[in-house]
């Protein structure tokens, strides 16, 4: 009792338990730790600590770490309860914290009264007051970030520069931040409905800020270029992009095989792909919830109010200069923000014009639209009786919750496509290696060799599997698109992308053998030739010195012998191949050799449409896996590469808004914006909620999580949607809510939030084995001429109207330049 009396004396800091009588604010809650608190109890209240240690002594001589954590938390809670019961006005930190969390979880007033009676919580009135106090400091951290930038950054003026200039910078540890917003939809159901008071639908906006983990404030160069001067290949997939995609697909295949094939299970495969900021991307992100605004984001007026609110966090660098922040969102948020800025274009000040926020699209909704394309292509209810199709597999494996609309059941779609992709991968492995079961050892497998040699064998098998299904946009289509983007012609009739003359005279033409050649085909007269030369021909010394090559899937020059496809110039792929690349010799193919199934079955009447379907589905599944893996690693440059790869698909599938958003992002990272902004758009596109390698998620997915938390708290409000209640629920979530959950899980002796992982279903391995057994005799990846799925047509990878896409890209570039010129000349602003 003497210890407790000393701890309760005012001003006796030497005896008081500081962790228990500190004020209940956001910072103290986030930093609170039971272990540190109980260590202070043992030092300042030794008698009480000794009694508790005896009471909680374990019979086991060695306690687990989890049990120790559980016991320490319970002993600390008992100390807090004792001190709060004796000195309620002093030791109220833990009771206040418990009360706030009970309020967050929707506890009723009777439960709160009972906890207060037991000395575990404060009164209901005190809890609500504490929630209001905590919500007042919700943006204190963001204002500190803003102040730090204002004190360390000088204003700059944009300077035009040639597109090929490269600036060199010395990095410093200075961090900027970004903001994100999206809509919140809540249905309000009235208990007693009348003609004047019925069910309503609330449409608001939720916002948060994220501190960047990769430094960018050291990039001070203001130089930019016009969008029309940007290389059109900045918006389209290059050979380098497809090389990255191929290597990542090979890695995905290796991961699948190691997890499902018994003889490969001991091999090590990289689970993380490192890049220059891998360490920074493994750090836990600092996310600050900015609450919910009761403004309608579907109207221009509502979006203007939202942007005005976000603009209060934009750092000011002078009277008219601001530090531009990246404003993340989905495709609709980007479009609406652009229209809202247009509505304020005549404002006399930079803040009135909403300058200082650069809207940019995010990754999660892009993944959703690409998954939707996959479902539209392959998920057809009329194919329920056709073996191996998605709808048939859905019924066989009882995925009853699966729906065709992806955003209504995103996780179900992802899990199902992942399951089908793994099953198809195993079947293709069995075909490539010549085994009838995944338990069999392939005849070519180096069983008696070292792990390195076995890993090399696995890599060669995975490479062959990816090559079997490879389905990239044809390079000729991309070149046509680039040529159209660089031309001033308005129609296809006025446009001829070949030769120096750009005139379709109908004369004989010769092809340049460099993959990087811009004109590709040339008239014999224009290049001074009388006949088509035998062997390789190059239009210039630059093309001749280029390391790229139009033949073979490696697209590289070397002195190796060639193996020719039997179709010759009618080959569907690359016509001739290096012997080392296809692992063949001329003696092995004396009767002729087809480079692909498409060439072997070149006659449409003999095409195996089932094989085409399976390869196309497997290709899409691998590509989704690669995209998600890149996002999880926070690999900025490769995220942009995936945007370039998807741009032709946006065009083919008429996703005009995503095409515009993708163009905006790629232009801003290719010189249209200053180096700092381009750097942030590249590297600060994701957040890591819990910390750790490979655990990043897109910022618009973070918004979905905050959105869900807010809706759950509003549901527990039992229809009381007052302005004060909305403010409480929106500003008390986010990082604060995560900290509260972490502390309570520790108190209950449970694993912390950071240690939880989403696990596969219990019977996943059994279903995968059943999948292989069911379809192993169906020759899913073997040529069987004449087969077809009546519910599906032909699967092609051609770009639709590539010249129109090129002209569209040029049009978008001109619009970007026009918008910037209008913003830089305020006196000449006109709304068009």
C-alpha positions in Angstrom: 0.0 0.0 0.0 2.9 2.3 0.7 4.0 1.9 -3.0 0.6 2.9 -4.2 0.4 5.9 -1.9 3.7 7.2 -3.2 2.6 6.6 -6.8 -0.5 8.7 -6.2 1.1 11.8 -4.8 1.0 14.8 -7.2 4.3 15.9 -8.3 6.1 12.7 -7.3 7.4 11.9 -10.7 10.1 9.7 -9.3 7.5 7.2 -8.0 4.7 7.6 -10.5 4.3 5.2 -13.4 4.7 7.7 -16.3 3.4 5.3 -19.0 0.1 5.1 -17.1 -0.6 8.7 -16.2 0.5 10.2 -19.5 -2.1 12.0 -21.6 -4.2 9.8 -24.0 -3.2 11.2 -27.4 -2.3 9.7 -30.8 1.4 9.7 -30.3 1.3 8.1 -26.8 -1.1 5.4 -28.0 1.1 4.5 -30.9 4.2 4.3 -28.8 2.7 2.6 -25.8 4.2 -0.8 -24.9 3.2 -3.2 -22.1 6.7 -4.6 -21.6 8.2 -1.1 -21.0 5.3 -0.2 -18.7 5.7 -3.2 -16.5 9.5 -2.7 -16.3 8.7 0.7 -14.8 6.3 -0.9 -12.4 8.9 -3.4 -11.2 11.3 -0.5 -10.6 9.0 1.9 -8.9 6.4 -0.5 -7.3 8.6 -3.5 -6.4 6.2 -4.9 -3.8 3.2 -4.9 -6.1 5.2 -6.3 -8.9 6.5 -9.2 -6.7 2.9 -10.1 -5.7 1.8 -10.1 -9.4 4.8 -12.2 -10.4 4.0 -14.8 -7.8 0.3 -14.8 -8.9 1.2 -15.3 -12.6 4.1 -17.7 -12.1 4.0 -20.5 -14.7 4.5 -24.2 -13.8 6.8 -24.5 -16.8 10.4 -23.5 -16.3 10.7 -22.1 -19.8 7.9 -19.9 -21.1 7.3 -19.1 -24.7 7.7 -15.6 -25.9 4.0 -15.3 -26.7 3.1 -16.5 -23.2 5.5 -13.9 -21.6 3.9 -11.2 -23.7 0.5 -12.3 -22.6 1.4 -12.4 -18.9 3.1 -9.0 -18.9 0.1 -7.4 -20.6 -2.3 -8.8 -18.0 -0.1 -7.8 -15.1 0.2 -4.3 -16.5 -3.6 -4.1 -16.9 -4.1 -5.1 -13.3 -1.7 -2.4 -12.1 -3.5 0.1 -14.2 -6.9 -1.0 -12.8 -5.6 -0.7 -9.2 -4.1 2.8 -9.8 -7.2 4.1 -11.7 -9.5 2.8 -8.9 -7.5 4.7 -6.3 -6.5 7.8 -8.4 -9.1 8.1 -11.2 -8.1 11.6 -12.2 -4.4 10.7 -12.6 -4.0 7.2 -13.9 -6.6 7.2 -16.7 -4.5 6.5 -19.8 -5.2 2.8 -20.1 -9.0 3.2 -19.1 -9.3 5.9 -21.7 -7.6 3.8 -24.3 -9.9 0.9 -23.6 -12.9 3.1 -23.7 -12.0 4.6 -27.1 -11.4 1.1 -28.6 -14.7 -0.2 -27.2 -16.4 2.9 -28.8 -14.6 2.1 -32.1 -15.9 -1.5 -32.0 -19.5 -0.3 -31.4 -20.0 -1.3 -27.8 -23.4 -0.3 -26.4 -23.7 2.1 -23.5 -24.6 -0.7 -21.0 -21.3 -2.5 -21.8 -19.4 0.8 -21.4 -21.1 1.4 -18.0 -20.2 -2.1 -16.9 -16.5 -1.6 -17.8 -16.4 1.7 -16.0 -18.0 0.1 -12.9 -15.2 -2.6 -13.0 -12.5 0.1 -13.2 -11.4 -1.0 -16.7 -12.8 2.0 -18.6 -13.8 5.6 -18.2 -17.4 6.8 -18.3 -19.4 7.1 -21.5 -19.3 10.9 -21.4 -15.5 10.9 -20.8 -15.0 8.4 -23.7 -16.9 10.6 -26.2 -14.9 13.7 -25.0 -11.7 11.8 -25.5 -12.7 10.6 -29.0 -13.4 14.3 -29.9 -10.0 15.3 -28.5 -8.2 12.6 -30.4 -10.0 13.5 -33.7 -8.9 17.1 -33.4 -5.3 16.1 -33.9 -5.9 13.8 -36.9 -4.0 15.9 -39.3 -1.3 17.2 -37.0 1.3 14.9 -38.5 0.5 16.0 -42.1 0.8 19.6 -41.1 4.3 18.8 -39.7 5.3 17.2 -43.0 4.0 20.4 -44.8 6.0 22.7 -42.5 9.2 20.6 -43.0 8.9 21.0 -46.8 8.2 24.7 -46.5 11.4 25.2 -44.4 13.7 23.1 -46.7 12.5 23.8 -50.2 13.0 26.9 -52.4 10.6 27.9 -55.2 11.6 27.1 -58.7 10.3 28.0 -62.2 9.7 25.5 -64.9 12.4 25.5 -67.7 12.0 23.8 -71.0 14.7 21.3 -71.9 15.4 18.9 -74.8 14.0 15.4 -74.1 17.4 13.7 -74.2 19.0 15.8 -71.6 19.8 13.9 -68.3 20.4 15.7 -65.0 22.7 14.3 -62.3 21.7 14.9 -58.7 23.2 14.1 -55.3 20.7 12.4 -53.0 19.8 13.8 -49.6 17.5 12.3 -47.0 14.5 14.7 -47.5 11.0 13.3 -47.8 7.9 14.6 -49.5 4.4 13.2 -49.2 1.3 12.5 -51.4 -2.4 12.6 -50.9 -5.1 10.1 -52.0 -8.9 10.4 -52.2 -11.8 8.4 -53.5 -15.5 8.2 -52.9 -17.4 6.6 -50.0 -20.9 5.2 -50.7 -23.2 4.5 -47.7 -26.9 3.4 -47.8 -29.0 4.8 -45.0 -32.0 2.7 -44.2 -34.8 4.4 -42.2 -36.6 2.4 -39.6 -39.8 4.3 -40.1 -40.2 5.5 -43.7 -42.5 8.2 -44.8 -43.1 10.1 -48.1 -40.7 12.8 -46.8 -38.2 10.6 -45.0 -37.1 7.5 -46.7 -33.9 5.5 -47.4 -31.0 7.7 -48.6 -27.7 7.2 -50.4 -24.7 9.1 -49.1 -21.9 9.8 -51.5 -18.8 11.4 -49.8 -15.0 11.5 -50.2 -12.4 9.8 -48.0 -8.8 11.2 -48.0 -5.5 10.3 -46.5 -1.8 11.3 -46.8 1.3 9.0 -47.1 4.8 10.0 -46.3 7.1 9.0 -49.2 9.8 6.5 -48.3 12.1 7.2 -51.2 13.8 10.7 -51.0 13.0 13.1 -53.8 13.4 16.6 -52.5 17.1 16.6 -53.6 15.9 16.6 -57.2 15.6 20.4 -57.7 15.9 20.6 -61.5 12.9 22.5 -62.9 13.5 21.4 -66.5 10.7 19.9 -68.5 9.9 19.2 -72.2 6.8 19.5 -74.4 4.7 16.3 -74.6 4.9 16.3 -78.4 8.7 15.9 -78.1 8.4 12.8 -76.0 9.3 9.6 -77.8 6.1 7.7 -78.7 7.8 4.5 -77.4 7.4 6.0 -73.9 3.7 5.1 -74.2 4.1 1.7 -75.8 5.7 -1.6 -74.8 9.4 -2.0 -75.9 11.5 -5.1 -76.3 13.0 -4.2 -72.9 9.6 -4.2 -71.3 8.7 -7.6 -72.9 12.1 -8.9 -71.8 11.3 -7.9 -68.2 7.9 -9.5 -68.5 9.4 -12.7 -69.9 12.0 -13.0 -67.1 9.3 -12.3 -64.4 7.0 -14.9 -66.0 9.8 -17.5 -65.9 10.2 -16.6 -62.2 6.5 -17.1 -61.5 6.6 -20.5 -63.3 9.6 -21.6 -61.2 7.8 -20.6 -58.0 4.7 -22.6 -58.9 6.7 -25.7 -60.0 8.8 -25.7 -56.8 5.7 -25.6 -54.7 3.8 -28.3 -56.6 6.4 -30.7 -58.1 7.9 -33.1 -55.6 11.3 -33.6 -57.2 11.8 -29.8 -57.3 10.6 -28.9 -53.8 14.2 -28.7 -52.4 15.3 -26.1 -54.9 15.5 -22.5 -53.9 13.8 -19.9 -56.0 14.0 -16.1 -55.5 10.9 -15.0 -53.6 11.8 -11.3 -53.9 13.3 -9.4 -56.8 15.6 -6.7 -55.6 15.9 -3.2 -57.0 17.7 0.0 -56.0 15.1 0.9 -53.3 14.3 -2.5 -51.9 15.3 -1.6 -48.4 13.2 1.5 -48.4 10.2 -0.4 -49.7 10.4 -2.9 -46.9 9.9 -0.1 -44.3 6.5 0.4 -42.8 4.6 3.4 -44.4 3.5 6.4 -42.4 -0.2 6.9 -43.3 -2.2 9.8 -41.9 -6.0 9.6 -42.3 -7.5 13.0 -43.4 -11.1 12.0 -42.7 -14.2 12.0 -44.7 -15.6 15.1 -46.5 -19.4 15.3 -46.8 -19.1 16.5 -50.4 -20.5 14.8 -53.4 -17.6 13.7 -55.6 -19.8 12.9 -58.6 -20.3 16.7 -59.2 -17.8 19.3 -60.2 -18.8 21.5 -57.3 -18.2 18.7 -54.8 -14.8 17.8 -56.3 -13.8 21.5 -56.2 -14.6 21.5 -52.4 -12.6 18.3 -52.0 -9.6 19.7 -53.8 -9.9 22.9 -51.8 -9.7 20.9 -48.6 -6.7 18.9 -49.8 -5.0 22.1 -51.0 -4.7 23.3 -47.4 -2.0 20.7 -47.0 0.0 21.8 -50.1 3.3 23.4 -48.9 3.6 27.1 -49.8 7.0 28.3 -51.1 6.1 32.0 -51.5 3.2 34.2 -52.5 2.5 32.3 -55.7 4.7 29.3 -55.6 3.7 25.9 -54.2 5.3 22.6 -53.7 3.4 20.2 -56.0 2.0 17.1 -54.3 1.0 13.9 -56.1 -2.8 13.4 -55.8 -3.5 9.7 -56.2 -6.8 8.1 -57.1 -8.6 5.8 -59.5 -9.5 6.6 -63.1 -12.7 8.5 -62.0 -10.9 10.6 -59.4 -8.3 11.6 -62.0 -10.9 12.6 -64.5 -13.0 14.5 -62.0 -10.0 16.4 -60.6 -9.0 17.5 -64.1 -12.5 18.8 -64.8 -12.6 20.6 -61.4 -9.4 22.4 -62.1 -10.8 23.5 -65.5 -13.7 25.0 -63.6 -11.3 27.1 -61.5 -8.9 28.1 -64.4 -9.9 31.8 -64.2 -9.1 32.2 -60.5 -6.5 35.0 -59.9 -4.3 33.0 -57.4 -2.5 29.7 -57.6 -4.5 28.4 -54.6 -7.7 29.5 -56.3 -6.7 27.6 -59.4 -6.0 24.6 -57.3 -2.4 24.4 -58.4 0.1 22.2 -56.5 -1.8 18.9 -56.9 -0.9 16.6 -59.8 -3.6 13.9 -60.3 -2.3 10.4 -61.2 -3.9 7.0 -61.6 -3.1 4.1 -59.2 -2.5 0.4 -59.5 -5.4 -1.4 -57.8 -8.2 -0.2 -60.1 -5.9 -0.8 -63.1 -5.5 -4.4 -61.9 -9.3 -4.6 -61.5 -10.0 -3.5 -65.1 -7.4 -6.0 -66.5 -8.9 -8.8 -64.5 -12.3 -7.8 -65.8 -11.0 -8.1 -69.3 -9.8 -11.6 -68.5 -13.1 -12.6 -67.1 -14.9 -11.1 -70.2 -12.7 -13.1 -72.5 -12.8 -16.5 -70.7 -15.7 -16.6 -68.2 -18.7 -17.5 -70.3 -21.7 -19.3 -68.9 -22.4 -21.1 -72.2 -19.1 -22.9 -71.8 -20.2 -24.8 -68.7 -20.0 -28.1 -70.5 -16.7 -27.5 -72.2 -13.9 -29.1 -70.2 -11.2 -26.9 -68.8 -13.0 -23.6 -69.3 -13.3 -21.2 -66.4 -17.1 -21.7 -66.0 -16.7 -25.5 -66.2 -14.0 -25.3 -63.5 -16.1 -23.0 -61.3 -18.8 -25.6 -61.2 -16.5 -28.6 -60.7 -14.6 -27.1 -57.8 -17.6 -25.4 -56.3 -16.5 -21.7 -56.4 -20.1 -20.7 -56.0 -19.3 -17.1 -54.8 -17.5 -16.3 -58.0 -19.2 -13.6 -60.1 -18.3 -12.2 -63.5 -18.1 -8.6 -62.2 -14.6 -8.4 -60.7 -14.9 -5.4 -58.3 -17.9 -7.0 -56.6 -15.8 -10.1 -55.6 -12.2 -9.2 -56.2 -10.6 -11.7 -53.9 -12.8 -14.6 -55.2 -11.8 -13.8 -58.8 -8.1 -13.5 -57.9 -8.1 -16.8 -55.9 -9.9 -18.6 -58.7 -7.6 -17.4 -61.5 -4.6 -18.2 -59.4 -5.8 -21.7 -58.8 -6.5 -22.2 -62.5 -3.2 -20.7 -63.5 -1.3 -23.1 -61.2 -3.3 -26.1 -62.5 -2.6 -25.2 -66.1 1.1 -24.6 -65.3 1.4 -28.1 -63.9 -0.3 -29.6 -66.9 2.0 -27.7 -69.3 5.0 -28.9 -67.2 3.9 -32.5 -67.6 3.6 -32.0 -71.4 7.0 -30.3 -71.8 8.9 -32.8 -69.6 7.0 -35.9 -70.9 5.8 -37.2 -67.5 2.3 -38.4 -66.7 2.3 -37.3 -63.1 3.9 -34.5 -61.0 5.3 -37.2 -58.8 7.3 -38.7 -61.7 10.9 -37.7 -62.2 11.4 -36.4 -65.8 13.9 -38.5 -67.9 16.1 -35.4 -68.6 16.2 -34.2 -64.9 19.8 -34.3 -63.5 18.9 -36.2 -60.4 22.6 -37.0 -59.5 23.9 -33.5 -60.2 24.3 -30.5 -57.9 21.5 -28.1 -56.9 22.9 -25.5 -59.2 22.7 -27.8 -62.2 19.2 -28.8 -61.2 18.2 -25.1 -60.9 19.6 -24.5 -64.4 17.4 -27.4 -65.6 14.4 -25.9 -63.9 15.1 -22.5 -65.5 15.4 -24.1 -69.0 12.0 -25.9 -68.5 10.3 -22.7 -67.3 11.8 -20.8 -70.2 10.4 -23.3 -72.6 7.0 -23.2 -71.0 6.8 -19.4 -71.2 7.9 -19.5 -74.9 5.1 -22.0 -75.6 2.5 -19.5 -74.5 4.2 -16.2 -75.4 1.7 -13.8 -76.9 3.1 -10.2 -77.1 1.8 -7.4 -79.4 3.5 -7.8 -82.8 6.5 -5.4 -83.2 5.2 -4.4 -86.6 2.0 -3.1 -85.1 4.0 -1.1 -82.5 6.1 0.4 -85.2 3.1 1.4 -87.2 1.7 3.1 -84.1 4.9 5.0 -83.5 5.1 6.1 -87.1 1.5 7.4 -87.0 2.3 9.3 -83.7 5.2 11.0 -85.4 3.3 11.8 -88.6 1.0 14.8 -89.2 -1.4 12.9 -91.4 -5.1 12.8 -90.4 -6.3 9.6 -92.1 -4.9 6.2 -93.0 -5.1 7.1 -96.7 -2.7 10.0 -96.2 -0.3 7.9 -94.2 2.5 5.6 -95.4 4.9 4.7 -92.5 7.6 3.1 -94.6 10.7 4.3 -96.6 12.2 7.7 -96.7 9.8 8.9 -99.3 6.6 8.0 -97.3 4.9 7.4 -100.6 3.0 4.1 -101.4 4.3 3.8 -105.0 3.8 0.0 -105.1 7.4 -0.7 -106.0 9.4 -3.7 -104.6 10.6 -3.1 -101.1 13.4 -4.5 -98.9 13.3 -4.9 -95.1 16.0 -3.6 -92.7 17.2 -6.3 -90.3 17.5 -4.0 -87.3 14.7 -4.2 -84.8 15.2 -0.5 -83.9 14.8 0.7 -87.5 12.1 3.3 -87.7 11.1 2.9 -91.4 11.5 -0.9 -91.6 10.7 -1.3 -95.3 12.3 0.7 -98.2 11.8 0.9 -101.9 14.7 -0.5 -103.9 15.0 2.7 -105.9 15.1 4.9 -102.8 18.1 3.0 -101.3 19.9 2.5 -104.6 19.4 -1.2 -105.1 18.4 -3.1 -108.2 17.3 -6.3 -106.6 16.5 -7.6 -103.1 19.9 -8.7 -101.6 20.5 -12.2 -100.2 21.2 -12.3 -96.5 20.9 -9.5 -94.0 20.6 -5.9 -95.2 20.7 -2.7 -93.2 19.5 0.7 -94.3 22.2 2.6 -92.4 25.4 2.2 -90.3 23.3 3.0 -87.2 21.0 0.0 -87.8 24.0 -2.2 -88.8 25.7 -1.4 -85.5 22.6 -1.9 -83.5 22.7 -5.1 -81.3 19.0 -5.9 -82.1 17.7 -8.3 -84.7 14.4 -8.9 -86.4 14.9 -12.7 -86.3 14.8 -15.3 -83.5 12.9 -14.8 -80.3 16.1 -13.5 -78.5 16.1 -10.5 -80.9 19.9 -10.3 -80.7 22.7 -10.7 -83.2 25.3 -13.5 -82.9 27.4 -15.8 -85.2 25.4 -18.9 -84.5 23.9 -21.1 -87.2 20.2 -20.5 -88.2 17.4 -23.0 -88.0 14.6 -22.0 -90.4 10.9 -22.5 -89.8 9.4 -24.7 -92.5 6.9 -22.0 -93.5 9.8 -19.7 -94.5 8.6 -16.1 -95.0 5.0 -17.2 -94.2 6.2 -18.0 -90.6 3.8 -16.7 -87.9 6.6 -15.6 -85.6 10.3 -15.0 -86.4 11.1 -17.0 -89.6 14.6 -18.2 -88.5 16.2 -18.9 -85.2 19.6 -19.3 -83.7 20.3 -23.0 -83.2 21.4 -22.3 -79.6 18.2 -20.5 -78.8 16.0 -23.4 -79.9 18.5 -26.1 -78.7 18.5 -27.9 -82.1 21.0 -28.7 -84.9 20.3 -28.8 -88.6 20.8 -32.6 -88.6 17.9 -33.0 -86.1 15.4 -31.3 -88.4 16.2 -32.8 -91.8 12.5 -33.3 -92.5 11.6 -29.7 -91.7 10.7 -27.9 -88.5 7.9 -25.7 -87.4 8.8 -23.0 -84.9 5.3 -23.0 -83.2 2.0 -24.6 -83.1 0.5 -21.7 -85.1 2.9 -22.5 -88.0 2.3 -26.2 -87.8 -1.4 -25.7 -88.0 -1.4 -22.7 -90.3 -4.6 -23.9 -92.1 -7.5 -22.3 -90.2 -9.6 -25.5 -90.8 -7.0 -27.5 -88.9 -6.4 -25.0 -86.1 -6.7 -26.3 -82.5 -8.8 -23.6 -80.9 -8.8 -25.4 -77.5 -5.0 -25.2 -77.5 -5.2 -21.5 -78.3 -7.7 -20.9 -75.5 -5.6 -22.7 -72.9 -2.4 -20.9 -73.9 -4.1 -17.5 -73.9 -5.7 -18.1 -70.5 -2.3 -19.3 -69.0 -0.6 -16.2 -70.5 -3.2 -13.9 -68.9 -2.8 -15.7 -65.5 1.0 -15.3 -65.5 0.7 -11.7 -66.5 -1.6 -11.0 -63.6 0.8 -12.7 -61.2 3.7 -10.7 -62.6 1.8 -7.4 -62.2 0.9 -8.1 -58.6 4.4 -9.3 -57.7 5.9 -6.0 -59.1 3.4 -4.0 -57.0 4.2 -5.9 -53.9 8.0 -5.3 -54.4 7.3 -1.6 -55.0 9.3 -1.8 -58.2 8.5 1.6 -59.7 10.1 1.4 -63.2 8.6 -2.0 -63.8 5.1 -0.8 -62.7 5.5 1.8 -65.4 6.6 -0.9 -67.8 3.4 -2.8 -67.0 1.4 0.4 -67.8 3.1 0.5 -71.2 2.4 -3.2 -71.8 -1.3 -2.7 -71.0 -1.7 0.4 -73.2 -2.5 -1.6 -76.4 -5.0 -3.7 -74.4 -6.7 -0.6 -73.1 -7.0 0.5 -76.8 -8.2 -2.9 -78.0 -10.8 -3.2 -75.3 -12.0 0.4 -75.6 -11.0 1.5 -72.1 -10.6 5.1 -73.3 -10.4 6.6 -69.8 -7.7 4.2 -68.7 -5.8 4.9 -72.0 -5.9 8.7 -71.2 -4.8 8.1 -67.5 -2.0 5.8 -68.6 -0.9 8.4 -71.2 -0.9 11.1 -68.5 1.2 9.0 -66.1 3.7 7.9 -68.7 4.1 11.5 -70.1 4.7 12.8 -66.6 7.4 10.3 -65.9 9.0 10.8 -69.4 10.0 14.5 -69.1 6.7 16.4 -69.1 7.0 17.0 -65.3 10.2 18.0 -63.4 12.6 15.3 -62.2 11.3 15.3 -58.6 7.7 14.7 -59.6 8.6 12.0 -62.1 10.7 10.4 -59.3 7.7 10.4 -56.9 5.3 9.1 -59.6 7.7 6.2 -60.2 8.8 5.2 -56.7 6.1 6.3 -54.3 3.1 4.5 -55.8 2.6 2.0 -53.0 2.4 1.8 -49.3 3.5 -0.9 -46.8 1.0 -1.1 -44.0 2.8 -3.6 -41.8 6.4 -3.5 -43.0 8.5 -6.3 -44.6 9.7 -7.3 -48.0 7.2 -7.9 -50.7 4.3 -6.5 -48.7 3.5 -3.3 -50.5 0.0 -2.5 -51.8 -1.3 0.2 -54.1 -2.4 3.4 -52.5 -6.0 3.1 -53.9 -6.2 -0.3 -52.2 -5.2 1.4 -48.9 -8.1 3.7 -49.5 -10.4 0.7 -49.9 -9.3 -0.6 -46.4 -9.9 2.8 -44.8 -13.2 3.0 -46.6 -14.2 -0.4 -45.1 -13.2 0.6 -41.6 -15.2 3.8 -41.8 -18.3 2.0 -43.1 -18.1 -0.6 -40.3 -17.9 2.2 -37.6 -20.8 4.0 -39.3 -22.9 0.8 -39.3 -22.3 0.5 -35.5 -23.6 4.1 -35.1 -27.1 2.6 -35.6 -28.3 5.3 -38.1 -27.0 8.3 -36.2 -25.2 9.9 -39.1 -24.8 13.4 -37.7 -21.9 15.6 -38.8 -20.2 15.1 -35.5 -20.5 11.3 -35.7 -19.2 11.2 -39.3 -16.2 13.3 -38.2 -15.5 10.9 -35.2 -15.7 7.8 -37.3 -13.6 9.1 -40.2 -10.8 10.7 -38.2 -10.4 8.0 -35.6 -9.5 5.2 -38.0 -6.4 4.5 -40.1 -3.1 4.3 -38.3 -4.7 5.1 -35.0 -7.1 2.2 -35.4 -4.2 -0.1 -36.3 -2.3 0.9 -33.2 -5.4 0.2 -31.0 -5.9 -3.2 -32.5 -2.2 -4.1 -32.0 -2.3 -3.2 -28.3 -5.5 -5.1 -27.7 -4.2 -8.2 -29.4 -1.1 -8.0 -27.2 -3.3 -7.7 -24.2 -5.2 -10.8 -25.1 -2.0 -12.7 -25.8 -2.8 -13.0 -29.5 -0.4 -12.6 -32.4 -0.1 -8.9 -33.6 -1.6 -7.6 -36.8 1.9 -7.5 -38.3 2.3 -11.2 -38.0 -0.9 -12.2 -39.8 -0.8 -13.5 -43.3 -3.6 -14.5 -45.7 -3.4 -18.2 -46.0 -4.6 -20.5 -48.7 -7.8 -22.5 -48.2 -7.4 -25.8 -46.3 -8.1 -28.1 -49.3 -6.2 -26.0 -51.9 -3.5 -28.7 -52.4 -6.1 -31.5 -52.7 -8.1 -29.5 -55.3 -4.9 -28.8 -57.3 -4.1 -32.6 -57.3 -7.7 -33.3 -58.4 -7.3 -30.7 -61.2 -4.2 -32.4 -62.5 -5.7 -35.9 -62.3 -8.9 -34.8 -64.0 -7.3 -33.2 -67.0 -4.0 -35.0 -67.5 -5.4 -37.1 -70.3 -7.1 -34.2 -72.1 -4.0 -33.1 -74.0 -4.6 -29.6 -72.9 -1.4 -28.3 -74.4 -0.9 -30.8 -77.3 -1.8 -30.2 -80.9 -5.1 -31.8 -81.8 -6.3 -30.3 -85.1 -10.0 -29.5 -85.4 -10.7 -29.1 -81.6 -12.7 -26.0 -80.6 -14.7 -24.5 -77.8 -17.9 -23.3 -79.4 -18.3 -20.5 -76.9 -15.0 -18.9 -77.9 -13.6 -17.6 -81.1 -10.0 -17.1 -82.2 -7.5 -15.7 -79.7 -5.1 -13.2 -81.3 -2.6 -10.7 -79.9 -2.8 -8.1 -82.7 -3.2 -4.4 -82.0 -6.5 -3.1 -83.4 -6.0 -0.1 -85.8 -2.4 0.7 -84.6 -2.3 3.9 -86.8 -5.4 5.3 -85.1 -3.8 4.6 -81.7 -0.7 6.5 -82.8 -2.8 9.5 -83.9 -4.7 9.4 -80.5 -1.4 9.5 -78.6 -0.3 12.5 -80.7 -3.6 14.2 -79.9 -3.3 13.6 -76.2 0.3 15.0 -76.3 -1.0 18.2 -78.0 -3.8 18.5 -75.4 -1.2 18.3 -72.5 0.9 21.0 -74.1 -2.1 23.2 -74.7 -3.2 22.8 -71.0 0.3 23.8 -69.7 0.5 26.8 -72.0 -2.9 28.0 -70.8 -1.9 27.6 -67.2 1.4 29.5 -67.6 -0.4 32.4 -69.3 -3.2 33.4 -66.8 -4.3 36.5 -68.8 -5.0 34.4 -71.9 -7.0 31.7 -70.2 -10.1 30.5 -72.0 -12.3 27.5 -71.2 -12.5 25.3 -74.2 
